[in-house]
């Protein structure tokens, strides 16, 4: 299986000049722990719940670009899922943005693998 088969939907991103509290609200609304930070589709980093909490400690109303994490582990649509999940475990990340020609096309999360595997079994 490839990363393209395990993309979560819908793709939710934030911009670098969005407020961190907006990112936190999106995470709450969609049940996410991490969001890709993109500008016109180009990945700049990711923002996690932990980033938002740390950001609140130092700045009253931080922008996403002030609290986001960089560099970011990324994958392509063709990245084998087993290799991707090994890398996620090694780097202790819960979410990996998937890029196509440098643009964010989706994310793979630790929970999207079992879902993708069960879909593959049902359709085989």
C-alpha positions in Angstrom: 0.0 0.0 0.0 1.0 3.6 -0.7 0.5 6.9 1.2 -2.1 7.9 -1.4 -4.4 5.1 -0.2 -4.3 6.3 3.5 -4.9 10.0 3.1 -7.4 11.4 5.6 -10.3 13.5 4.5 -11.1 16.3 4.4 -7.7 18.0 4.1 -7.6 20.8 6.7 -4.7 23.3 6.6 -4.0 26.7 8.2 -2.0 29.6 6.9 1.1 31.0 8.6 -0.7 34.3 9.4 -3.8 32.6 11.0 -4.0 32.9 14.7 -3.0 29.9 16.7 -6.4 29.9 18.4 -8.0 29.4 14.9 -5.8 26.4 14.4 -6.8 25.0 17.8 -10.5 25.5 16.9 -10.0 23.6 13.6 -8.3 20.8 15.5 -11.2 20.6 17.9 -13.8 20.8 15.1 -12.2 18.0 13.0 -10.8 15.9 15.9 -7.2 16.5 14.8 -3.9 16.9 16.7 -1.8 18.3 13.9 -2.4 20.6 10.9 -0.2 21.3 7.9 0.7 25.0 7.6 0.6 26.0 4.0 0.8 29.2 1.9 -1.0 28.8 -1.4 -0.6 25.0 -1.1 3.1 25.0 -0.4 4.0 23.3 2.9 5.8 25.6 5.5 5.5 23.4 8.6 3.0 21.8 10.9 1.2 23.1 14.0 0.3 20.7 16.8 -1.8 21.1 19.9 1.4 21.1 21.9 2.7 24.0 19.7 -0.4 26.0 20.4 -0.2 25.4 24.1 3.5 26.4 24.2 2.7 29.5 22.1 0.0 30.6 24.5 2.6 30.7 27.3 4.8 33.2 25.6 2.6 35.4 23.4 -1.0 36.5 24.1 -2.4 35.9 20.6 0.4 34.2 18.5 0.2 33.6 14.8 0.6 30.0 13.5 4.0 30.9 12.1 5.2 31.8 15.6 4.4 28.4 17.0 4.6 25.9 14.1 7.2 23.1 14.0 9.8 22.9 11.3 11.4 21.0 9.5 8.6 18.5 8.8 8.7 14.8 7.9 6.9 14.5 4.6 5.8 11.8 2.1 4.7 11.6 -1.5 1.7 9.8 -2.8 3.9 6.8 -3.7 5.7 6.4 -0.4 5.2 2.9 0.8 3.0 2.9 4.0 5.2 0.5 5.9 8.2 2.8 5.4 6.2 5.8 6.2 4.9 4.3 9.5 8.4 3.2 10.4 9.6 6.8 9.9 6.6 8.2 11.9 7.5 5.9 14.8 11.3 6.8 14.7 10.5 10.5 14.6 7.6 10.2 17.1 5.1 12.1 14.9 1.4 11.4 14.6 0.8 13.1 11.2 2.8 13.4 8.0 1.8 15.8 5.2 1.8 14.2 1.7 3.1 16.3 -1.1 2.6 16.2 -4.9 4.9 18.6 -6.8 5.6 20.5 -3.5 2.0 21.1 -2.7 0.1 19.5 0.2 -2.5 17.0 -1.1 -3.3 15.3 2.1 -2.0 13.9 5.4 -1.4 10.4 6.7 -2.0 9.8 10.4 -1.2 6.9 12.6 -5.0 6.1 12.7 -5.4 6.3 9.0 -3.3 3.1 8.4 -5.8 0.7 10.0 -8.6 2.4 8.1 -6.8 2.0 4.8 -5.9 -1.6 5.5 -9.4 -2.5 6.4 -10.7 -0.8 3.1 -8.1 -2.8 1.1 -9.2 -6.1 2.7 -12.9 -5.3 2.1 -12.2 -4.6 -1.6 -9.9 -7.5 -2.3 
